[in-house]
Amino acid sequence: MLAEALHFHPNYIVRCMKAKYGCTPSDYLQEIRLDHARRLLVTTDWSIDCVAEEVGFRYSPYFSACFKRKMGISPLQFRKQYLR
């Protein structure tokens, strides 16, 4: 969608973003989604499945794996850590 909107080849956009920001568009989008998920985990009592869906992950196990890879702890452990 980004390539279409900017009228550039997708590979060119990925190369430029990687050179300028050090990440690909999909890496950046995932970072934004995980930041939003962290806020939701602390400020709501929604289930992990609902949080995953709200931030744009189709499958909550994949969301949990991405979250754990980024934060070092699972979404549930993250929530418990901040609700003490």
C-alpha positions as CSV (number, residue, x, y, z in Angstrom):
1,M,0.0,0.0,0.0
2,L,2.9,2.3,0.8
3,A,4.5,1.7,-2.5
4,E,1.3,2.3,-4.3
5,A,0.6,5.5,-2.5
6,L,4.1,6.9,-3.1
7,H,4.4,5.5,-6.7
8,F,7.7,3.8,-5.9
9,H,8.7,0.1,-6.2
10,P,8.3,-1.7,-2.8
11,N,11.9,-2.8,-2.8
12,Y,13.0,0.8,-3.2
13,I,10.9,1.9,-0.2
14,V,12.3,-0.9,1.9
15,R,15.9,0.0,1.0
16,C,15.4,3.7,1.7
17,M,13.7,3.1,5.0
18,K,16.3,0.7,6.1
19,A,19.1,3.1,5.2
20,K,17.4,6.1,6.8
21,Y,15.7,4.5,9.9
22,G,17.4,1.2,10.3
23,C,14.2,-0.8,9.9
24,T,11.8,-2.0,7.2
25,P,8.2,-0.7,7.0
26,S,6.9,-3.9,8.4
27,D,9.3,-3.7,11.3
28,Y,8.2,-0.2,12.0
29,L,4.6,-1.1,11.9
30,Q,5.1,-4.0,14.3
31,E,6.9,-1.6,16.7
32,I,4.0,0.8,16.6
33,R,1.6,-2.1,17.2
34,L,3.6,-3.5,20.2
35,D,3.8,0.0,21.7
36,H,0.1,0.4,21.5
37,A,-0.3,-3.2,23.0
38,R,1.9,-2.2,26.0
39,R,-0.4,0.7,26.7
40,L,-3.5,-1.4,26.4
41,L,-2.2,-4.1,28.6
42,V,-1.6,-1.6,31.4
43,T,-4.7,0.6,31.0
44,T,-7.4,-2.0,30.2
45,D,-8.5,-5.3,31.6
46,W,-9.0,-6.7,28.1
47,S,-7.9,-10.3,27.4
48,I,-4.7,-10.9,25.5
49,D,-6.7,-12.0,22.5
50,C,-8.6,-8.7,22.5
51,V,-5.5,-6.7,22.8
52,A,-3.8,-8.6,20.0
53,E,-6.8,-8.1,17.7
54,E,-7.1,-4.4,18.6
55,V,-3.5,-3.7,17.7
56,G,-3.7,-5.6,14.4
57,F,-2.5,-9.1,15.0
58,R,-4.7,-11.8,13.6
59,Y,-3.4,-14.6,15.8
60,S,-2.8,-14.1,19.5
61,P,0.0,-16.7,19.7
62,Y,1.9,-14.8,17.1
63,F,1.3,-11.6,19.0
64,S,2.5,-13.2,22.2
65,A,5.7,-14.5,20.5
66,C,6.4,-11.0,18.9
67,F,5.8,-9.3,22.2
68,K,8.0,-11.7,24.1
69,R,10.8,-11.4,21.5
70,K,10.7,-7.6,21.9
71,M,10.1,-7.2,25.6
72,G,11.7,-10.3,27.0
73,I,8.5,-11.3,28.9
74,S,5.0,-12.5,27.8
75,P,2.1,-10.0,27.6
76,L,0.5,-11.6,30.7
77,Q,3.7,-11.3,32.7
78,F,4.1,-7.7,31.5
79,R,0.5,-6.9,32.7
80,K,1.1,-8.5,36.0
81,Q,4.4,-6.6,36.5
82,Y,2.7,-3.3,36.0
83,L,-0.5,-4.0,38.0
84,R,1.3,-4.7,41.3
